[in-house]
Amino acid sequence: MKVSKLATRLKRAFVQERPKREVPQDPEMLRKFKLVEEALRKVEVPGYGVNIVDSGVVKLLRLTDDERLIVFLDYFGSDPACYFCRFLNNYLWSRIINKAKEELKKVGFTKLTFMDYYTGFLLEEN
């Protein structure tokens, strides 16, 4: 079996085991999540003209008690095998994360964490 097929099967198995998230019922919390979603819809994937929410790059949002916003992204799902392609991929990801931070700070979120959805790998935190 090819490594890519195995990785795809492992991802599917991992995602299926995750519990379903409940939508918050608190109106203030819903307002915050709508602000986050609107801000992230302004961030486009460079070269594709689609935003990171609609393209599936943003997988999960979590807001902690201390007002830290954690954005889970499909980072390692786009990791190519070619080293030059990895360089380009890392450059594009840094642009996506920087633009997302900029848009989220505009709507009032200052404590931000970006993590990979599948591995929990910390991408960036401030």
MIROLUM-27170 format. One record per residue (C-alpha): residue number from 1; residue in three letters; chain; x, y, z. Coordinates in nm, 4 decimals, always signed. Example, Ala and Ser with C-alpha at 12.3 -4.5 7.8 and 13.67 -1.06 7.14 Angstrom:
2
<node pos="1" code="ALA" unit="A" x="+1.2300" y="-0.4500" z="+0.7800"/>
<node pos="2" code="SER" unit="A" x="+1.3670" y="-0.1060" z="+0.7140"/>
END
This chain:
126
<node pos="1" code="MET" unit="A" x="+0.0000" y="+0.0000" z="+0.0000"/>
<node pos="2" code="LYS" unit="A" x="+0.1291" y="+0.3430" z="-0.0847"/>
<node pos="3" code="VAL" unit="A" x="+0.2148" y="+0.5763" z="+0.2003"/>
<node pos="4" code="SER" unit="A" x="-0.0287" y="+0.8424" z="+0.0772"/>
<node pos="5" code="LYS" unit="A" x="-0.3195" y="+0.5947" z="+0.0801"/>
<node pos="6" code="LEU" unit="A" x="-0.2263" y="+0.4801" z="+0.4283"/>
<node pos="7" code="ALA" unit="A" x="-0.2036" y="+0.8401" z="+0.5500"/>
<node pos="8" code="THR" unit="A" x="-0.5464" y="+0.9148" z="+0.3996"/>
<node pos="9" code="ARG" unit="A" x="-0.7010" y="+0.6136" z="+0.5725"/>
<node pos="10" code="LEU" unit="A" x="-0.5416" y="+0.7081" z="+0.9041"/>
<node pos="11" code="LYS" unit="A" x="-0.6748" y="+1.0638" z="+0.8743"/>
<node pos="12" code="ARG" unit="A" x="-1.0250" y="+0.9383" z="+0.8019"/>
<node pos="13" code="ALA" unit="A" x="-1.0136" y="+0.7009" z="+1.0977"/>
<node pos="14" code="PHE" unit="A" x="-0.8838" y="+0.9757" z="+1.3255"/>
<node pos="15" code="VAL" unit="A" x="-1.1510" y="+1.2240" z="+1.2164"/>
<node pos="16" code="GLN" unit="A" x="-1.4318" y="+0.9716" z="+1.2579"/>
<node pos="17" code="GLU" unit="A" x="-1.3304" y="+0.9062" z="+1.6184"/>
<node pos="18" code="ARG" unit="A" x="-1.3594" y="+1.2735" z="+1.7127"/>
<node pos="19" code="PRO" unit="A" x="-1.6804" y="+1.3550" z="+1.8989"/>
<node pos="20" code="LYS" unit="A" x="-1.9301" y="+1.5887" z="+1.7357"/>
<node pos="21" code="ARG" unit="A" x="-1.9018" y="+1.9443" z="+1.8634"/>
<node pos="22" code="GLU" unit="A" x="-2.2073" y="+2.1148" z="+1.9987"/>
<node pos="23" code="VAL" unit="A" x="-2.2946" y="+2.4609" z="+1.8771"/>
<node pos="24" code="PRO" unit="A" x="-2.2758" y="+2.7088" z="+2.1668"/>
<node pos="25" code="GLN" unit="A" x="-2.6136" y="+2.8338" z="+2.2864"/>
<node pos="26" code="ASP" unit="A" x="-2.4842" y="+3.1489" z="+2.4537"/>
<node pos="27" code="PRO" unit="A" x="-2.5755" y="+3.4487" z="+2.2310"/>
<node pos="28" code="GLU" unit="A" x="-2.2505" y="+3.6291" z="+2.3146"/>
<node pos="29" code="MET" unit="A" x="-2.0481" y="+3.3218" z="+2.2220"/>
<node pos="30" code="LEU" unit="A" x="-2.2400" y="+3.2860" z="+1.8940"/>
<node pos="31" code="ARG" unit="A" x="-2.1704" y="+3.6504" z="+1.8150"/>
<node pos="32" code="LYS" unit="A" x="-1.7976" y="+3.5970" z="+1.8719"/>
<node pos="33" code="PHE" unit="A" x="-1.7877" y="+3.2900" z="+1.6494"/>
<node pos="34" code="LYS" unit="A" x="-1.9719" y="+3.4771" z="+1.3741"/>
<node pos="35" code="LEU" unit="A" x="-1.7153" y="+3.7581" z="+1.3999"/>
<node pos="36" code="VAL" unit="A" x="-1.4343" y="+3.5041" z="+1.3704"/>
<node pos="37" code="GLU" unit="A" x="-1.5954" y="+3.3345" z="+1.0721"/>
<node pos="38" code="GLU" unit="A" x="-1.6519" y="+3.6655" z="+0.8921"/>
<node pos="39" code="ALA" unit="A" x="-1.2915" y="+3.7693" z="+0.9561"/>
<node pos="40" code="LEU" unit="A" x="-1.1513" y="+3.4373" z="+0.8319"/>
<node pos="41" code="ARG" unit="A" x="-1.3667" y="+3.4543" z="+0.5178"/>
<node pos="42" code="LYS" unit="A" x="-1.1598" y="+3.7601" z="+0.4199"/>
<node pos="43" code="VAL" unit="A" x="-0.8429" y="+3.5476" z="+0.4097"/>
<node pos="44" code="GLU" unit="A" x="-0.7858" y="+3.3885" z="+0.0706"/>
<node pos="45" code="VAL" unit="A" x="-0.5695" y="+3.0915" z="-0.0200"/>
<node pos="46" code="PRO" unit="A" x="-0.2992" y="+3.2565" z="-0.2356"/>
<node pos="47" code="GLY" unit="A" x="-0.3374" y="+3.1699" z="-0.6016"/>
<node pos="48" code="TYR" unit="A" x="-0.6786" y="+3.0044" z="-0.5707"/>
<node pos="49" code="GLY" unit="A" x="-0.9175" y="+3.2924" z="-0.5013"/>
<node pos="50" code="VAL" unit="A" x="-1.1138" y="+3.1025" z="-0.2371"/>
<node pos="51" code="ASN" unit="A" x="-1.1252" y="+3.1847" z="+0.1335"/>
<node pos="52" code="ILE" unit="A" x="-0.9843" y="+2.9559" z="+0.4010"/>
<node pos="53" code="VAL" unit="A" x="-1.3253" y="+2.8794" z="+0.5521"/>
<node pos="54" code="ASP" unit="A" x="-1.5000" y="+2.7683" z="+0.2321"/>
<node pos="55" code="SER" unit="A" x="-1.1950" y="+2.5777" z="+0.1079"/>
<node pos="56" code="GLY" unit="A" x="-1.1872" y="+2.3619" z="+0.4224"/>
<node pos="57" code="VAL" unit="A" x="-0.8533" y="+2.4899" z="+0.5501"/>
<node pos="58" code="VAL" unit="A" x="-1.0180" y="+2.5960" z="+0.8778"/>
<node pos="59" code="LYS" unit="A" x="-1.1381" y="+2.2792" z="+1.0485"/>
<node pos="60" code="LEU" unit="A" x="-1.2327" y="+2.3870" z="+1.3997"/>
<node pos="61" code="LEU" unit="A" x="-1.2528" y="+2.6957" z="+1.6182"/>
<node pos="62" code="ARG" unit="A" x="-1.2248" y="+2.6939" z="+1.9949"/>
<node pos="63" code="LEU" unit="A" x="-1.2565" y="+2.9840" z="+2.2371"/>
<node pos="64" code="THR" unit="A" x="-1.1096" y="+2.9286" z="+2.5830"/>
<node pos="65" code="ASP" unit="A" x="-1.2197" y="+3.0832" z="+2.9112"/>
<node pos="66" code="ASP" unit="A" x="-0.9340" y="+3.3344" z="+2.9007"/>
<node pos="67" code="GLU" unit="A" x="-1.0532" y="+3.4660" z="+2.5600"/>
<node pos="68" code="ARG" unit="A" x="-0.7857" y="+3.2784" z="+2.3628"/>
<node pos="69" code="LEU" unit="A" x="-0.9008" y="+3.1809" z="+2.0160"/>
<node pos="70" code="ILE" unit="A" x="-0.7598" y="+2.8536" z="+1.8847"/>
<node pos="71" code="VAL" unit="A" x="-0.7898" y="+2.8016" z="+1.5098"/>
<node pos="72" code="PHE" unit="A" x="-0.7358" y="+2.4450" z="+1.3891"/>
<node pos="73" code="LEU" unit="A" x="-0.6117" y="+2.4265" z="+1.0299"/>
<node pos="74" code="ASP" unit="A" x="-0.5503" y="+2.1405" z="+0.7858"/>
<node pos="75" code="TYR" unit="A" x="-0.1784" y="+2.2168" z="+0.7760"/>
<node pos="76" code="PHE" unit="A" x="-0.0162" y="+1.8748" z="+0.7379"/>
<node pos="77" code="GLY" unit="A" x="-0.2845" y="+1.7642" z="+0.4913"/>
<node pos="78" code="SER" unit="A" x="-0.1118" y="+1.9819" z="+0.2323"/>
<node pos="79" code="ASP" unit="A" x="+0.2477" y="+1.8791" z="+0.3051"/>
<node pos="80" code="PRO" unit="A" x="+0.4084" y="+1.7777" z="-0.0295"/>
<node pos="81" code="ALA" unit="A" x="+0.6915" y="+1.5261" z="-0.0675"/>
<node pos="82" code="CYS" unit="A" x="+0.9147" y="+1.7496" z="-0.2800"/>
<node pos="83" code="TYR" unit="A" x="+1.1529" y="+1.9663" z="-0.0708"/>
<node pos="84" code="PHE" unit="A" x="+1.1192" y="+2.2709" z="-0.2973"/>
<node pos="85" code="CYS" unit="A" x="+0.7408" y="+2.2301" z="-0.2864"/>
<node pos="86" code="ARG" unit="A" x="+0.7620" y="+2.2174" z="+0.0949"/>
<node pos="87" code="PHE" unit="A" x="+0.9493" y="+2.5470" z="+0.0900"/>
<node pos="88" code="LEU" unit="A" x="+0.6732" y="+2.7050" z="-0.1208"/>
<node pos="89" code="ASN" unit="A" x="+0.4066" y="+2.5421" z="+0.0954"/>
<node pos="90" code="ASN" unit="A" x="+0.5602" y="+2.6833" z="+0.4149"/>
<node pos="91" code="TYR" unit="A" x="+0.5793" y="+3.0276" z="+0.2565"/>
<node pos="92" code="LEU" unit="A" x="+0.2119" y="+3.0149" z="+0.1583"/>
<node pos="93" code="TRP" unit="A" x="+0.1123" y="+2.8949" z="+0.5050"/>
<node pos="94" code="SER" unit="A" x="+0.3008" y="+3.1790" z="+0.6707"/>
<node pos="95" code="ARG" unit="A" x="+0.1132" y="+3.4251" z="+0.4463"/>
<node pos="96" code="ILE" unit="A" x="-0.2220" y="+3.2609" z="+0.5303"/>
<node pos="97" code="ILE" unit="A" x="-0.1553" y="+3.2647" z="+0.9057"/>
<node pos="98" code="ASN" unit="A" x="-0.0265" y="+3.6237" z="+0.9052"/>
<node pos="99" code="LYS" unit="A" x="-0.3314" y="+3.7445" z="+0.7103"/>
<node pos="100" code="ALA" unit="A" x="-0.5634" y="+3.5498" z="+0.9447"/>
<node pos="101" code="LYS" unit="A" x="-0.3945" y="+3.7075" z="+1.2492"/>
<node pos="102" code="GLU" unit="A" x="-0.4326" y="+4.0507" z="+1.0948"/>
<node pos="103" code="GLU" unit="A" x="-0.8050" y="+4.0027" z="+1.0236"/>
<node pos="104" code="LEU" unit="A" x="-0.8769" y="+3.8520" z="+1.3665"/>
<node pos="105" code="LYS" unit="A" x="-0.6981" y="+4.1360" z="+1.5441"/>
<node pos="106" code="LYS" unit="A" x="-0.9165" y="+4.3836" z="+1.3541"/>
<node pos="107" code="VAL" unit="A" x="-1.2264" y="+4.2335" z="+1.5189"/>
<node pos="108" code="GLY" unit="A" x="-1.0711" y="+4.2300" z="+1.8672"/>
<node pos="109" code="PHE" unit="A" x="-0.9024" y="+3.8918" z="+1.9147"/>
<node pos="110" code="THR" unit="A" x="-0.5499" y="+3.9363" z="+2.0474"/>
<node pos="111" code="LYS" unit="A" x="-0.4739" y="+3.5963" z="+2.2025"/>
<node pos="112" code="LEU" unit="A" x="-0.4440" y="+3.3674" z="+1.9021"/>
<node pos="113" code="THR" unit="A" x="-0.3216" y="+3.0123" z="+1.8566"/>
<node pos="114" code="PHE" unit="A" x="-0.2998" y="+2.8259" z="+1.5263"/>
<node pos="115" code="MET" unit="A" x="-0.2723" y="+2.4455" z="+1.5378"/>
<node pos="116" code="ASP" unit="A" x="-0.2826" y="+2.1543" z="+1.2963"/>
<node pos="117" code="TYR" unit="A" x="-0.6202" y="+1.9828" z="+1.3202"/>
<node pos="118" code="TYR" unit="A" x="-0.4979" y="+1.6260" z="+1.2725"/>
<node pos="119" code="THR" unit="A" x="-0.1803" y="+1.6237" z="+1.4810"/>
<node pos="120" code="GLY" unit="A" x="-0.2292" y="+1.9051" z="+1.7324"/>
<node pos="121" code="PHE" unit="A" x="+0.1030" y="+2.0533" z="+1.6187"/>
<node pos="122" code="LEU" unit="A" x="+0.1421" y="+2.4169" z="+1.7292"/>
<node pos="123" code="LEU" unit="A" x="+0.1844" y="+2.6335" z="+1.4193"/>
<node pos="124" code="GLU" unit="A" x="+0.1872" y="+2.9764" z="+1.5798"/>
<node pos="125" code="GLU" unit="A" x="+0.0872" y="+3.1391" z="+1.9055"/>
<node pos="126" code="ASN" unit="A" x="+0.0845" y="+3.4916" z="+2.0430"/>
END
